[in-house]
């Protein structure tokens, strides 16, 4: 097994062997196996772990018999070289970042010319986009705006975003985020939002969102690349970013605050159904409706079936006719 820093973590088994060893006059690998009730190779792995952490040492003249060592001395011996390496890497990162920062104005000038403010770079892959987002999150000084369409997100995406967002909030950055209503019914996202709100974030939801968007300090904006590969267009320029902020502010004023433990889920569900109803009568297909609302196709069709039952419609055609005749496609007129 290999470890990123060259040192193994301290496992539960290792902790048990160390505590057990404190109460005797030494132990062998075989005795540790008997205590743990594991095969000899597994006990040898645990002892090797303790050796690597300098938490056990052999008795003089008895190399096979081990005794626990002072953990303070172990920490000095094991962690000091790692800490020195981390400091060295941090200095290298700082020097490289400074050098790249000095080159950035030259690159932008060559791209934009003297009279054009707008600069757009296309970052083709998702991993590079995440690295840039993390970089700008560190550089952010005052405010970040985010638009997160769709419903659920993967555990890895949530974990990375959670750490990045909390670090910004801890530094006093103002954070406003727009989700779709469908996010209210996703438990991992609700827990994610609960933590962010407690740290100071302001979060709202609405039925439909236009696209992913992240804006840092009105200096740089990230929007999806047209390729659909998970890449992004990175925009610098006051005109375009001003337009994107204006769109964000317009949606923000009509969106509903997202308070995880005080949700008016029925009102939100009614809004979702109303939007589905409007789209259906316009002839929009189920999968497109689902994508626009951040729902699964299955959930979308479940809402459609409920609407049809409420209107006693036997077919989509009859459903559309009844909805149009009853004027139910106007906002706020979902069937009772």
N, C-alpha and C positions, 0 to 999 in steps of 0.2 A: 504494500500500500504506500502511496505517496501523499504528501501534504504540501499545500501551496507555500507555506513558510518554512518547510523543512523539519517541522516539529509536529508530532502527533497531538491531537486533542486528548484531554484526560477523560476516558470513558467511565461509565458507571462501574464497570468491573474493576477498572484500575483504582478507582476511589475505594471500592470495597476491600481490595487486596491491601492497599496502603493502610487503611484504618485497622484492618485485622492484624497486619504486621506490627503495628505499634504496641500490641498487647503481648508480644512474645519475645523470644531471644533470637529471632531470625527464622527464615522459612526457605524452602526449596520450591522450584517450579511444580514438582509433583504434589507437594503439600498444598500449594495454591490451587491446583486443579481439583484436589479433593474438597477444599473449602468452597470453591465456586460451583462444584459439581459439573465441571465441563471436561471435555477431552484434553489430554496433555498438550496437543498443538495449540489449542485455544488459550490455555493458561500461559504457554510460552509467548504467545502474541501479546497478552496483557502485561507480562513481565517485561518484554522488550519495550513496550510503551512506557512503562515506569522508568526503565533504564534511560530511554531517550530523553525523558523529562528530568533526569537526574534526581528522581525521587526515591530510588533504592540504590544501594551499593553492596558489594560483596564484603563479607567478613574477612579480616586478615587471615590468610592461611587456609580459608575455606571458600574458594571462588564460587561454589555452587549454592552457598547459603547467603541469603540476602537480608538486609535490615533497612528500614525506612531512613531516609536522609532528611535533613532540615529543609523544608519547602522554601524558606527565605533564601538560602544559599542556592537552591535549585532555580529559583526565579532569577537571581542575579546571573547565574551561569547560562541559563537557556534564553532568557528574554533580552538581556543586554545586547547581544549581537543582532537580534532581530530589530530592536529599537534603533540601533545605529544604522542598520540597512534602510529602515523606513525613513529616517531623517535624511539620509543621503539621497534616496529616491525623491523625497519631497523637494529637496533643493534642486535636483535635476529637472523636475517638473516645472518648478517656478522659473528656472532659467529658460527652459524651452518655451514656456507660455509667454514670457516677456519678449523673446525673440520673435515669436509668431505674431504677437500683438503689434510689434513695430512694423512687421511686413504687411499687416492687414490694410492700412490706409493706402499703401502703394498698389496693392492688388485692386482695391475698390476704385482708385483713380484710373487705373488702366482699363477697368471694365466700364466705368460710367462716363468718363470724360469730365470736362470742366463744368458743363452746363446741365448734366443729367444727374438727378439725385438717386433714382431707383436702381438697386442692384438685386438681382435674383440669382441664387445658386441652387441647382438641383442636386440633392443628395440622394443617390439611387437606392441605398439599402437601409433596412430598418435599424441595424446595429449602429451604423454611423449616425443615424438620426438620434438614437437614444444617447449616444455619447455627446452630441452637440446640445441636446436638451439638458443633460446633466451639467455641461460646461456653462451654459447660459443661466441655469438655475443658481449656480455658485456666484456668477457675476451680477445677478439681479440685485438692484439696490432699493426699489420702492414697490413695484406692483407687477403682478402677473395675471393675465386674463386667459381663461381656458374654455374651450368648447369641446365637449366629449359626447358626440352622438353615439347611438347604439345603446344596447342594454348591458349585459354582463361583459366582463373582461377576464382574461386568463389570470390565474393566480400569480404568475411571474410578472405580468404587466402591472397588476395591482401592487405587488410587493415593491417593485422598483419605483413606481409613481408615489407610493405611500412614503417611502424614505425620502425621496427628493422633495416632496411637498412639505413634509414635516420640518425638514431642515430649513426651508425657506421661511416657514411660519415662525420657527424659533428665532430667526434673525429679524423678525418684525416686518417681513414682506407682506403687503396687502395681497390677498388672493381671492379672486372671484371666478367661480366655475359654473358653467351651464351644462346640465345633463338633460337627457330626455326623460319624460315621465316614466318610461319603462324601467329606468334605473331604480325607481322607488321599490320595485318588487324583487330586486336582486339582493339577497342577504349579504354576500361579501361586500358589495358596493355600499350598502347601508352602513355596515360596520366601519368601512373605510371613511365614509363621509362623517360618521359620528365622531371619529377621532380627529379629523381635520377641523370640524366645527368647534370642538373643544379647544383646539389650538388657535382658533381665530379666523378660519376660512369662512367665506360667505358663499353659499351654494344654492342654486335655484334650478328648477326644471320646467320644461315646456314640451308640447307634443312633438314638434318636428324641428330639427336643427340642420343647418345647411352643410356643415363640414367640420372636420377637426380643425382646431385653431389653437395656437399658443402664442401669446404676445408678451414679451419681456420688456418692461420699462418704455414702451412705445419706441424701442430701438430696433427690435428684430421680431419677425413673425414667422411661424412655422405653419404651413398648410400642406395637405397631401399632394404628392407628385402625381402627375397625370398617368404615370405608368402603372399604378395600382400594385407596385411591388413592395409597399411598405416604406418607400422613400418619401422625401418631403422637399418642397420648395422653400428655401430660406430667404426671406425678403427683408431687405434693409432699404428704408426710404420713407420719408414722412408722409407722402401723398397716399401710397397704398396702405400703409399701416394706419393712417388716419381714417381711411375708408373702412378698413376691417374693424377698427374700434367703434366706428359709428354703427355698423351692423350689429356688433355685440351689444352696445348700449341700447339699441332699439329692442332687441329681443329681451334683454335683461329687465326692462321696465314692465314687460307683460308676463314674465316668468313667475312661477310660484316658489316661495322659499321652501327649501328642503330641510325640515326638522325631523330627523329619523324617528324620534319617539313620540311625535305629535303630528302624524300624517293624516290628512283627509283623503284616504285612499279611494273612497267612493267618488268624490268629486273628480279626482284625477282619472279614475277609470271611466267616468262619464265623458270626460274630455277626449280620452283615447277613442272611445266608441263613436263619439261624434265625428272625429276626424276620419275614422274608418268609414263611417256612413257617407261622409262627403266624397271620399275618394272612390268608393264603390259606385256611387251614382254617376261619377265622372268616367267610369269604365276602367279604373286602374286595377291591375291584376294583384292577386293576393300577395305574391312574393315581393312585389314592389312596395305595396302598402307596408308589409312587415319590415322591409329594409328601411323605409323612411321613418317608421316609428320606433325602430330599435327593438322590434319584437321578433320572436321566432315565428316561422310560418304557421306552426301548430297553434301557438297562442293567438295569432291573428285570426285564424279560422275559427277558433273557439269563440272569440268575440263576435265574429260574423254570424255564427250559428245562434248565439244568444239573441242578437238583434233580430234575426229572422223569426225566432220563436216568439219574441215579444210583439212582433208585428203580424204573427200568424201567417207568414209567407211560406208558400210551398216550393218556391223556386227563386233563383236570383232575379229573373225577369220580373216576377210579381213583387219581389222585395223592392226593386228599383222603382217600380210603378207606384207602390204604396208610399214609399219615402218621398217621392216627388210630389204626389198628390197631397200628402199631408204637410208639406212644407218643412219636413224634418231635416233637410240638409242645411238649414240655417243654424248658426251657432246657438248652442244651448237648447236644442230641440230634440234630444235623443228620446226615443219612445219610453214611456213610463212602464 
